């Protein structure tokens, strides 16, 4: 199939934006704002984010995530990681829009549940000395299992009950993240441009509930892409 006849290219050409060439800047038209205004990762109301399952580096051979806030500002990114087997992939680095390290995500070798661990240090800069803050794994050892569970790392957490778990199917962009009480903290759905146009799986929406840290949810999302 040639590029000229690609269904994806045909859809993109019919839309009022082109995410390949314009970095999705028109999905959320920018509102008037102070350019120095800082992004808030914990909101008092549900926040809506647009997730592009593509590296912000934008050249062939790269992979990752580019995530925008409701104002169209680049908020988070994961650049240039490959989909090789986890034994060869190494850690993934979750960064903010400016490229500052937020969290390092590391696969645990020889884990039947495909466990990953999230690390962060106090200043978010040192990649050699980090504190583990959570681990995430598939709920089942079955290869195609969709459900995942998260255990927060703290001195007082000795429970076998996960602090967070997923429900639904991440691959089809119909998935929720629930807390230990079963309350929804985040929801992944297809991105709607308007009433008649819904984007495919490459671009989707993420809704995060109030008081939930967006940085943590973004880390969960990146790992879900690898294990679900």
Secondary structure, 3 states (H helix, E strand, C coil): CCHHHCHHHHHHHHCCCCHHHHCCCCCCCCCCCCCCCCCCCCCCCCEEEEEECCCCCCCCCCCEEEEECCCCCEEEEEECCCCCCHHHHCCEEEEECCCCEEEEEEECCCCCCCCEEEEECCCCCCCCCCEEEEEEEECCCCCCCCCEEEEECCCCCCCCCCCEEEEEECCCCEEEEEECCCCEEEEEEECECCCCCECCCCEEEEEECCCCCHHHHHHHHHHHHHHC
